[in-house]
Amino acid sequence: MANTFKNAAYSNVSSGSYNILYTAPTNTRTIVLGLALANKTSSAVTVKVQFSDYSAGTTYQLLEDVSIPANTTLEVLAGQKYVLETSDSLNLQCNTGNAVDAVMGLMEIA
């Protein structure tokens, strides 16, 4: 089994529907190490983060309408480990389009 450290990034998270930040590849388990959400605007925004469990067909909210102050980066999921199995995904949404960039640190185990 190979362990590979990677980043997944999403620029300009949109406001209408959830944006898929990362989907675990086939035959791979992914350990989420941390997630940074950067508000690039001069106004506060709110974000949502959800985990989609593909095999269970269920989606879980990890963050619901959490405020990020203007020109600030919020570190979420730090210190906790989330395991994504094949086709599981981490999804993002912001109340203001193009206001937030996201970077997730992860380790893929294949």
C-alpha positions in Angstrom: 0.0 0.0 0.0 1.3 3.4 -1.0 0.7 6.5 1.1 0.7 9.7 -0.9 0.3 13.2 0.7 -1.7 15.6 -1.5 -3.7 18.9 -1.6 -7.1 19.4 -3.1 -8.0 22.9 -3.9 -11.1 24.8 -5.1 -11.0 28.4 -6.2 -14.0 30.7 -6.0 -16.5 28.5 -4.3 -20.0 29.2 -5.7 -23.2 30.0 -3.9 -25.9 28.1 -5.7 -25.2 24.5 -5.2 -22.5 22.5 -3.5 -19.1 22.4 -5.1 -17.2 19.1 -4.9 -13.8 19.8 -3.4 -12.6 16.2 -3.5 -13.8 12.7 -4.4 -11.9 9.6 -3.2 -10.5 7.7 -6.1 -11.3 4.0 -6.8 -9.6 1.5 -4.5 -8.3 4.3 -2.3 -8.9 5.4 1.2 -8.3 9.1 1.9 -7.5 10.6 5.3 -8.5 14.3 5.6 -5.8 16.1 7.5 -7.2 19.7 7.5 -9.2 22.2 5.5 -8.5 25.9 5.1 -11.3 28.2 3.9 -10.1 31.7 2.9 -12.5 34.6 2.6 -11.1 36.9 -0.1 -13.6 39.7 0.3 -14.1 42.7 2.5 -17.3 41.4 4.0 -18.1 38.4 6.2 -19.4 35.3 4.4 -21.0 32.0 5.6 -19.9 28.6 4.5 -21.2 25.0 4.5 -19.2 21.8 4.4 -20.7 18.4 3.9 -19.4 14.8 3.7 -21.1 12.5 1.2 -20.9 8.8 2.1 -21.3 7.1 -1.3 -21.8 3.6 -0.1 -24.5 4.6 2.4 -26.1 7.1 0.0 -26.1 9.6 2.8 -24.8 13.2 3.2 -23.8 14.7 6.5 -23.2 18.3 7.4 -19.8 19.0 9.0 -20.3 22.8 9.0 -23.6 24.6 8.7 -23.6 28.4 8.0 -20.3 29.1 9.8 -19.2 32.8 9.4 -15.8 33.7 8.1 -14.9 37.3 8.8 -13.6 39.6 6.0 -10.1 38.8 4.7 -9.7 35.9 7.1 -8.8 32.2 6.7 -10.7 29.7 8.8 -9.0 26.4 9.6 -11.6 23.6 9.9 -11.3 19.9 10.5 -7.9 20.4 12.0 -6.9 17.8 14.7 -9.7 15.5 13.6 -9.3 12.8 11.0 -12.0 11.9 8.5 -11.8 8.8 6.3 -13.2 8.9 2.8 -13.6 5.6 1.0 -14.0 5.1 -2.7 -16.4 7.7 -4.2 -17.0 9.5 -0.9 -16.7 13.3 -1.3 -16.2 16.5 0.6 -18.4 19.4 -0.7 -18.5 23.1 -0.1 -20.9 26.0 -0.5 -20.7 29.7 0.3 -23.5 32.3 0.6 -21.5 34.7 -1.7 -20.1 33.5 -5.0 -16.4 33.7 -5.7 -15.6 34.9 -2.2 -13.9 31.8 -0.8 -11.0 29.6 -1.8 -10.5 26.2 -0.2 -7.4 24.0 0.3 -7.5 20.6 1.9 -4.5 18.5 3.0 -5.0 14.8 2.7 -3.3 11.4 2.5 -4.4 8.8 -0.1 -3.8 5.2 0.8 -3.9 3.0 -2.3 
